[in-house]
């Protein structure tokens, strides 16, 4: 039987819930501040069981279940990036931090669940995780739920994909390039050896090398995120380092190529590496290459056969920006898409 008190999500409800969530600053590490509002929104969708699952300190994942054996798990993250930008409604557009990444995803997923409940579907669950914007600590902790979720057929992870299903995501490679030199007075550079010039030449050599392109994941790209070196303007620099962040393709040779281009005394150190992942293609739906990472590769391990769908309303280009916003039409289209996807898996 369908719960009689599950609300529909018209314009006013979508806006009020989204604004209420976005009025709370839940920058990574501060997700607990969102709990009172989140509990209220989940109760309004008729969640009979809401659990706060400790991750670290006061930070918790939140699991809502509508049956003892859910077959579809909706999930997204509770944290946002700084700085906090309070929400503002402009016609059919809601602006502010989290409106697409990812509190808009929370609202769209819960509205989709409400629609499924009104049709009599109860084998659904919703999981909000902490720390997606930094180290995915919440998704990693959520894997402990596997014994309780043995019947899961699919995980639907919410991120702004323009309501198109992601084909996968590139991996992450954090690489540090280091050069050493010999300090000397800037007036007598011939008795020293600069560490900065070889590093700059090394980086330029990397820039000159073309990188591969994958039809499902897009091009392999890298960002020079930080560079440092030297002691003072009037001292020949005896050290220099650069941090590179690579969106890596499967089987990437970026680290070995970088090492092979190292100048004398240069070292390339891998600080962090997460492999690329491909997601299943679901017939009858539009798919797209996405340029960002997510918790989907971890959360898919909760589904019996690893089925995961990464999808949600809004454009990733607006996320993390001063102009972050979502259109209500995007949310409505996303809710309809999420219901159709979930129904597909619920029906087997």
NULUMVO-526061 format. One record per residue (C-alpha): residue number from 0; x, y, z. Coordinates in steps of 0.05 Angstrom, whole numbers, plus 5000, padded with zeros to 4 digits. Layout:
# residues N
{seq=NUM | u=X | v=Y | w=Z}
...
This chain:
# residues 348
{seq=0 | u=5000 | v=5000 | w=5000}
{seq=1 | u=5023 | v=5070 | w=4984}
{seq=2 | u=5034 | v=5114 | w=5046}
{seq=3 | u=4975 | v=5164 | w=5046}
{seq=4 | u=5015 | v=5222 | w=5074}
{seq=5 | u=5073 | v=5224 | w=5025}
{seq=6 | u=5072 | v=5294 | w=4995}
{seq=7 | u=5078 | v=5313 | w=4923}
{seq=8 | u=5135 | v=5360 | w=4903}
{seq=9 | u=5106 | v=5420 | w=4868}
{seq=10 | u=5143 | v=5484 | w=4856}
{seq=11 | u=5134 | v=5512 | w=4927}
{seq=12 | u=5157 | v=5447 | w=4959}
{seq=13 | u=5218 | v=5441 | w=4914}
{seq=14 | u=5239 | v=5512 | w=4928}
{seq=15 | u=5226 | v=5511 | w=5003}
{seq=16 | u=5264 | v=5446 | w=5015}
{seq=17 | u=5323 | v=5468 | w=4971}
{seq=18 | u=5327 | v=5536 | w=5004}
{seq=19 | u=5323 | v=5505 | w=5074}
{seq=20 | u=5381 | v=5458 | w=5058}
{seq=21 | u=5423 | v=5512 | w=5025}
{seq=22 | u=5413 | v=5560 | w=5083}
{seq=23 | u=5458 | v=5515 | w=5124}
{seq=24 | u=5533 | v=5520 | w=5115}
{seq=25 | u=5554 | v=5447 | w=5109}
{seq=26 | u=5624 | v=5459 | w=5081}
{seq=27 | u=5665 | v=5395 | w=5085}
{seq=28 | u=5677 | v=5380 | w=5159}
{seq=29 | u=5614 | v=5417 | w=5180}
{seq=30 | u=5562 | v=5369 | w=5153}
{seq=31 | u=5531 | v=5358 | w=5221}
{seq=32 | u=5500 | v=5427 | w=5217}
{seq=33 | u=5454 | v=5401 | w=5163}
{seq=34 | u=5424 | v=5345 | w=5204}
{seq=35 | u=5364 | v=5381 | w=5235}
{seq=36 | u=5338 | v=5405 | w=5168}
{seq=37 | u=5354 | v=5339 | w=5134}
{seq=38 | u=5316 | v=5300 | w=5187}
{seq=39 | u=5255 | v=5344 | w=5177}
{seq=40 | u=5257 | v=5335 | w=5101}
{seq=41 | u=5265 | v=5260 | w=5107}
{seq=42 | u=5208 | v=5254 | w=5157}
{seq=43 | u=5164 | v=5294 | w=5109}
{seq=44 | u=5177 | v=5241 | w=5056}
{seq=45 | u=5153 | v=5189 | w=5104}
{seq=46 | u=5219 | v=5155 | w=5120}
{seq=47 | u=5202 | v=5105 | w=5175}
{seq=48 | u=5275 | v=5095 | w=5194}
{seq=49 | u=5330 | v=5147 | w=5194}
{seq=50 | u=5399 | v=5128 | w=5219}
{seq=51 | u=5459 | v=5171 | w=5232}
{seq=52 | u=5521 | v=5129 | w=5220}
{seq=53 | u=5585 | v=5154 | w=5252}
{seq=54 | u=5644 | v=5168 | w=5206}
{seq=55 | u=5692 | v=5211 | w=5245}
{seq=56 | u=5681 | v=5259 | w=5303}
{seq=57 | u=5612 | v=5290 | w=5296}
{seq=58 | u=5609 | v=5275 | w=5222}
{seq=59 | u=5558 | v=5222 | w=5204}
{seq=60 | u=5528 | v=5190 | w=5142}
{seq=61 | u=5452 | v=5189 | w=5140}
{seq=62 | u=5413 | v=5128 | w=5117}
{seq=63 | u=5338 | v=5129 | w=5107}
{seq=64 | u=5301 | v=5064 | w=5090}
{seq=65 | u=5229 | v=5050 | w=5071}
{seq=66 | u=5235 | v=4974 | w=5074}
{seq=67 | u=5279 | v=4921 | w=5105}
{seq=68 | u=5305 | v=4898 | w=5036}
{seq=69 | u=5316 | v=4958 | w=4990}
{seq=70 | u=5331 | v=4943 | w=4918}
{seq=71 | u=5350 | v=5014 | w=4896}
{seq=72 | u=5395 | v=5061 | w=4935}
{seq=73 | u=5396 | v=5135 | w=4920}
{seq=74 | u=5457 | v=5171 | w=4945}
{seq=75 | u=5492 | v=5238 | w=4943}
{seq=76 | u=5537 | v=5279 | w=4988}
{seq=77 | u=5521 | v=5327 | w=5045}
{seq=78 | u=5583 | v=5371 | w=5041}
{seq=79 | u=5596 | v=5431 | w=4998}
{seq=80 | u=5658 | v=5470 | w=4978}
{seq=81 | u=5676 | v=5537 | w=5008}
{seq=82 | u=5658 | v=5593 | w=5010}
{seq=83 | u=5587 | v=5590 | w=5036}
{seq=84 | u=5539 | v=5629 | w=4990}
{seq=85 | u=5469 | v=5636 | w=5019}
{seq=86 | u=5410 | v=5617 | w=4974}
{seq=87 | u=5368 | v=5665 | w=4934}
{seq=88 | u=5306 | v=5652 | w=4892}
{seq=89 | u=5302 | v=5688 | w=4825}
{seq=90 | u=5239 | v=5667 | w=4789}
{seq=91 | u=5248 | v=5595 | w=4769}
{seq=92 | u=5322 | v=5595 | w=4788}
{seq=93 | u=5351 | v=5580 | w=4857}
{seq=94 | u=5421 | v=5608 | w=4868}
{seq=95 | u=5473 | v=5593 | w=4921}
{seq=96 | u=5524 | v=5543 | w=4945}
{seq=97 | u=5499 | v=5471 | w=4939}
{seq=98 | u=5440 | v=5485 | w=4893}
{seq=99 | u=5469 | v=5436 | w=4843}
{seq=100 | u=5527 | v=5406 | w=4882}
{seq=101 | u=5494 | v=5371 | w=4915}
{seq=102 | u=5434 | v=5395 | w=4955}
{seq=103 | u=5394 | v=5401 | w=4891}
{seq=104 | u=5410 | v=5327 | w=4882}
{seq=105 | u=5382 | v=5312 | w=4952}
{seq=106 | u=5316 | v=5347 | w=4936}
{seq=107 | u=5310 | v=5314 | w=4867}
{seq=108 | u=5324 | v=5244 | w=4896}
{seq=109 | u=5275 | v=5252 | w=4954}
{seq=110 | u=5221 | v=5279 | w=4908}
{seq=111 | u=5233 | v=5218 | w=4863}
{seq=112 | u=5227 | v=5172 | w=4923}
{seq=113 | u=5162 | v=5206 | w=4943}
{seq=114 | u=5134 | v=5192 | w=4873}
{seq=115 | u=5154 | v=5119 | w=4877}
{seq=116 | u=5122 | v=5113 | w=4946}
{seq=117 | u=5057 | v=5141 | w=4920}
{seq=118 | u=5057 | v=5086 | w=4867}
{seq=119 | u=5066 | v=5033 | w=4921}
{seq=120 | u=5141 | v=5021 | w=4913}
{seq=121 | u=5176 | v=5016 | w=4980}
{seq=122 | u=5241 | v=4979 | w=4967}
{seq=123 | u=5282 | v=5042 | w=4963}
{seq=124 | u=5334 | v=5075 | w=5008}
{seq=125 | u=5371 | v=5141 | w=5010}
{seq=126 | u=5442 | v=5152 | w=5034}
{seq=127 | u=5475 | v=5219 | w=5047}
{seq=128 | u=5551 | v=5216 | w=5055}
{seq=129 | u=5603 | v=5264 | w=5082}
{seq=130 | u=5669 | v=5285 | w=5053}
{seq=131 | u=5658 | v=5275 | w=4978}
{seq=132 | u=5690 | v=5341 | w=4962}
{seq=133 | u=5756 | v=5321 | w=4994}
{seq=134 | u=5773 | v=5249 | w=5011}
{seq=135 | u=5708 | v=5209 | w=5002}
{seq=136 | u=5713 | v=5187 | w=5074}
{seq=137 | u=5637 | v=5180 | w=5079}
{seq=138 | u=5631 | v=5135 | w=5018}
{seq=139 | u=5688 | v=5091 | w=5044}
{seq=140 | u=5653 | v=5084 | w=5111}
{seq=141 | u=5587 | v=5068 | w=5076}
{seq=142 | u=5616 | v=5003 | w=5049}
{seq=143 | u=5604 | v=4974 | w=5119}
{seq=144 | u=5530 | v=4974 | w=5100}
{seq=145 | u=5540 | v=4919 | w=5048}
{seq=146 | u=5515 | v=4861 | w=5093}
{seq=147 | u=5450 | v=4899 | w=5105}
{seq=148 | u=5440 | v=4917 | w=5032}
{seq=149 | u=5452 | v=4850 | w=4999}
{seq=150 | u=5390 | v=4857 | w=4955}
{seq=151 | u=5411 | v=4921 | w=4921}
{seq=152 | u=5403 | v=4919 | w=4846}
{seq=153 | u=5431 | v=4989 | w=4833}
{seq=154 | u=5460 | v=5051 | w=4865}
{seq=155 | u=5438 | v=5118 | w=4835}
{seq=156 | u=5490 | v=5170 | w=4854}
{seq=157 | u=5471 | v=5243 | w=4847}
{seq=158 | u=5516 | v=5294 | w=4815}
{seq=159 | u=5501 | v=5350 | w=4764}
{seq=160 | u=5506 | v=5314 | w=4697}
{seq=161 | u=5453 | v=5353 | w=4659}
{seq=162 | u=5405 | v=5294 | w=4670}
{seq=163 | u=5448 | v=5250 | w=4625}
{seq=164 | u=5478 | v=5185 | w=4650}
{seq=165 | u=5553 | v=5188 | w=4660}
{seq=166 | u=5593 | v=5138 | w=4619}
{seq=167 | u=5645 | v=5135 | w=4674}
{seq=168 | u=5697 | v=5178 | w=4705}
{seq=169 | u=5771 | v=5190 | w=4697}
{seq=170 | u=5818 | v=5171 | w=4752}
{seq=171 | u=5858 | v=5216 | w=4797}
{seq=172 | u=5934 | v=5221 | w=4799}
{seq=173 | u=5967 | v=5271 | w=4847}
{seq=174 | u=6039 | v=5277 | w=4826}
{seq=175 | u=6094 | v=5319 | w=4857}
{seq=176 | u=6155 | v=5339 | w=4816}
{seq=177 | u=6216 | v=5360 | w=4856}
{seq=178 | u=6283 | v=5391 | w=4835}
{seq=179 | u=6343 | v=5407 | w=4878}
{seq=180 | u=6397 | v=5458 | w=4867}
{seq=181 | u=6452 | v=5495 | w=4903}
{seq=182 | u=6441 | v=5560 | w=4940}
{seq=183 | u=6484 | v=5620 | w=4925}
{seq=184 | u=6484 | v=5696 | w=4927}
{seq=185 | u=6442 | v=5724 | w=4870}
{seq=186 | u=6501 | v=5768 | w=4850}
{seq=187 | u=6544 | v=5706 | w=4837}
{seq=188 | u=6495 | v=5655 | w=4807}
{seq=189 | u=6553 | v=5618 | w=4774}
{seq=190 | u=6573 | v=5587 | w=4841}
{seq=191 | u=6503 | v=5561 | w=4853}
{seq=192 | u=6452 | v=5520 | w=4814}
{seq=193 | u=6379 | v=5540 | w=4806}
{seq=194 | u=6326 | v=5488 | w=4821}
{seq=195 | u=6271 | v=5529 | w=4790}
{seq=196 | u=6295 | v=5533 | w=4718}
{seq=197 | u=6300 | v=5457 | w=4709}
{seq=198 | u=6230 | v=5449 | w=4740}
{seq=199 | u=6201 | v=5499 | w=4691}
{seq=200 | u=6234 | v=5463 | w=4632}
{seq=201 | u=6207 | v=5397 | w=4659}
{seq=202 | u=6136 | v=5425 | w=4662}
{seq=203 | u=6142 | v=5454 | w=4592}
{seq=204 | u=6165 | v=5387 | w=4565}
{seq=205 | u=6103 | v=5355 | w=4596}
{seq=206 | u=6058 | v=5408 | w=4566}
{seq=207 | u=6087 | v=5394 | w=4497}
{seq=208 | u=6068 | v=5320 | w=4499}
{seq=209 | u=5999 | v=5303 | w=4472}
{seq=210 | u=5954 | v=5262 | w=4518}
{seq=211 | u=5906 | v=5206 | w=4498}
{seq=212 | u=5830 | v=5212 | w=4490}
{seq=213 | u=5781 | v=5157 | w=4511}
{seq=214 | u=5712 | v=5154 | w=4475}
{seq=215 | u=5676 | v=5141 | w=4541}
{seq=216 | u=5717 | v=5183 | w=4589}
{seq=217 | u=5743 | v=5240 | w=4547}
{seq=218 | u=5814 | v=5267 | w=4544}
{seq=219 | u=5868 | v=5257 | w=4597}
{seq=220 | u=5883 | v=5325 | w=4625}
{seq=221 | u=5927 | v=5353 | w=4680}
{seq=222 | u=5929 | v=5416 | w=4721}
{seq=223 | u=5989 | v=5451 | w=4751}
{seq=224 | u=5957 | v=5466 | w=4817}
{seq=225 | u=6015 | v=5491 | w=4858}
{seq=226 | u=6087 | v=5511 | w=4847}
{seq=227 | u=6139 | v=5534 | w=4898}
{seq=228 | u=6213 | v=5543 | w=4906}
{seq=229 | u=6270 | v=5585 | w=4932}
{seq=230 | u=6284 | v=5620 | w=4997}
{seq=231 | u=6287 | v=5693 | w=4979}
{seq=232 | u=6291 | v=5737 | w=4917}
{seq=233 | u=6365 | v=5749 | w=4926}
{seq=234 | u=6384 | v=5675 | w=4935}
{seq=235 | u=6394 | v=5625 | w=4880}
{seq=236 | u=6339 | v=5573 | w=4894}
{seq=237 | u=6363 | v=5506 | w=4921}
{seq=238 | u=6294 | v=5472 | w=4917}
{seq=239 | u=6232 | v=5475 | w=4874}
{seq=240 | u=6169 | v=5432 | w=4872}
{seq=241 | u=6104 | v=5429 | w=4832}
{seq=242 | u=6039 | v=5392 | w=4847}
{seq=243 | u=6003 | v=5363 | w=4787}
{seq=244 | u=5931 | v=5337 | w=4789}
{seq=245 | u=5917 | v=5289 | w=4731}
{seq=246 | u=5849 | v=5266 | w=4708}
{seq=247 | u=5877 | v=5199 | w=4686}
{seq=248 | u=5851 | v=5148 | w=4636}
{seq=249 | u=5853 | v=5072 | w=4647}
{seq=250 | u=5924 | v=5047 | w=4640}
{seq=251 | u=5952 | v=5118 | w=4643}
{seq=252 | u=6027 | v=5124 | w=4633}
{seq=253 | u=6029 | v=5197 | w=4657}
{seq=254 | u=6071 | v=5182 | w=4719}
{seq=255 | u=6123 | v=5142 | w=4679}
{seq=256 | u=6126 | v=5194 | w=4624}
{seq=257 | u=6137 | v=5249 | w=4675}
{seq=258 | u=6192 | v=5209 | w=4708}
{seq=259 | u=6225 | v=5197 | w=4641}
{seq=260 | u=6227 | v=5271 | w=4627}
{seq=261 | u=6259 | v=5289 | w=4694}
{seq=262 | u=6321 | v=5331 | w=4693}
{seq=263 | u=6384 | v=5309 | w=4729}
{seq=264 | u=6367 | v=5302 | w=4803}
{seq=265 | u=6292 | v=5311 | w=4790}
{seq=266 | u=6243 | v=5264 | w=4823}
{seq=267 | u=6169 | v=5248 | w=4809}
{seq=268 | u=6129 | v=5223 | w=4869}
{seq=269 | u=6058 | v=5195 | w=4866}
{seq=270 | u=6021 | v=5223 | w=4927}
{seq=271 | u=5952 | v=5195 | w=4911}
{seq=272 | u=5921 | v=5152 | w=4857}
{seq=273 | u=5849 | v=5131 | w=4844}
{seq=274 | u=5835 | v=5088 | w=4782}
{seq=275 | u=5788 | v=5108 | w=4727}
{seq=276 | u=5720 | v=5073 | w=4723}
{seq=277 | u=5669 | v=5058 | w=4669}
{seq=278 | u=5595 | v=5055 | w=4686}
{seq=279 | u=5542 | v=5010 | w=4654}
{seq=280 | u=5503 | v=5038 | w=4596}
{seq=281 | u=5428 | v=5036 | w=4609}
{seq=282 | u=5388 | v=5027 | w=4544}
{seq=283 | u=5337 | v=5080 | w=4528}
{seq=284 | u=5374 | v=5137 | w=4563}
{seq=285 | u=5421 | v=5191 | w=4540}
{seq=286 | u=5493 | v=5184 | w=4563}
{seq=287 | u=5550 | v=5235 | w=4567}
{seq=288 | u=5623 | v=5241 | w=4585}
{seq=289 | u=5632 | v=5279 | w=4650}
{seq=290 | u=5695 | v=5317 | w=4670}
{seq=291 | u=5692 | v=5306 | w=4746}
{seq=292 | u=5701 | v=5253 | w=4798}
{seq=293 | u=5650 | v=5226 | w=4847}
{seq=294 | u=5635 | v=5173 | w=4900}
{seq=295 | u=5604 | v=5127 | w=4848}
{seq=296 | u=5664 | v=5080 | w=4840}
{seq=297 | u=5662 | v=5066 | w=4915}
{seq=298 | u=5587 | v=5064 | w=4925}
{seq=299 | u=5577 | v=5016 | w=4866}
{seq=300 | u=5608 | v=4962 | w=4910}
{seq=301 | u=5543 | v=4962 | w=4951}
{seq=302 | u=5503 | v=4936 | w=4891}
{seq=303 | u=5502 | v=4860 | w=4881}
{seq=304 | u=5531 | v=4864 | w=4810}
{seq=305 | u=5564 | v=4933 | w=4816}
{seq=306 | u=5510 | v=4970 | w=4777}
{seq=307 | u=5515 | v=5045 | w=4788}
{seq=308 | u=5484 | v=5104 | w=4753}
{seq=309 | u=5516 | v=5173 | w=4761}
{seq=310 | u=5464 | v=5225 | w=4742}
{seq=311 | u=5428 | v=5287 | w=4766}
{seq=312 | u=5400 | v=5355 | w=4746}
{seq=313 | u=5442 | v=5417 | w=4735}
{seq=314 | u=5507 | v=5433 | w=4700}
{seq=315 | u=5575 | v=5417 | w=4730}
{seq=316 | u=5602 | v=5482 | w=4700}
{seq=317 | u=5561 | v=5520 | w=4752}
{seq=318 | u=5585 | v=5479 | w=4811}
{seq=319 | u=5638 | v=5508 | w=4857}
{seq=320 | u=5627 | v=5577 | w=4824}
{seq=321 | u=5601 | v=5644 | w=4849}
{seq=322 | u=5543 | v=5634 | w=4800}
{seq=323 | u=5522 | v=5565 | w=4825}
{seq=324 | u=5448 | v=5556 | w=4811}
{seq=325 | u=5395 | v=5506 | w=4788}
{seq=326 | u=5333 | v=5516 | w=4746}
{seq=327 | u=5267 | v=5487 | w=4771}
{seq=328 | u=5254 | v=5456 | w=4702}
{seq=329 | u=5320 | v=5419 | w=4710}
{seq=330 | u=5298 | v=5392 | w=4777}
{seq=331 | u=5231 | v=5370 | w=4750}
{seq=332 | u=5263 | v=5334 | w=4691}
{seq=333 | u=5313 | v=5302 | w=4738}
{seq=334 | u=5257 | v=5277 | w=4784}
{seq=335 | u=5221 | v=5245 | w=4726}
{seq=336 | u=5286 | v=5213 | w=4701}
{seq=337 | u=5304 | v=5186 | w=4771}
{seq=338 | u=5235 | v=5155 | w=4779}
{seq=339 | u=5240 | v=5120 | w=4711}
{seq=340 | u=5310 | v=5094 | w=4726}
{seq=341 | u=5290 | v=5068 | w=4795}
{seq=342 | u=5227 | v=5036 | w=4767}
{seq=343 | u=5270 | v=4999 | w=4716}
{seq=344 | u=5312 | v=4967 | w=4771}
{seq=345 | u=5254 | v=4956 | w=4819}
{seq=346 | u=5218 | v=4917 | w=4763}
{seq=347 | u=5280 | v=4875 | w=4753}
